[in-house]
């Protein structure tokens, strides 16, 4: 976690893949549906689409419980990785059991070329409190393990 006092997260992963490959993995629905979400959950039929500005939503379903968890937001900014760096930014909010949309926070995936492949920097800001920041930190770490597996297969150690 970057700073628990301001309720922000920043997580960084390096991958031995091309910048274009990483960009497609974090923006295209057909790729996102394969890894996006914490372990123990899978995406329903409405995988997010971060390849264009505008609204997005997805439903994550518990593999054991069958419980549905809905979240949504708006893609606010896209800069394809021309010149070695790009980003996609979007708002983020979970929905309650009655469909009411909860607190809105902001997520940015920044991708950049490295000497050995590509780097993903995930930042999540404007979380409402420390408990939410800690919960999202656990969720994002689990989600990034899914992305690690998507690119690298089973690992005994997390990539740097």
Beta strands, then each sheet from edge to edge (+ up, - down):
strand 1: 9-15
strand 2: 41-43
strand 3: 54-62
strand 4: 68-79
strand 5: 85-94
strand 6: 105-114
strand 7: 117-125
sheet 1: 1+ 7- 6+ 5- 4+ 3- 2+
end
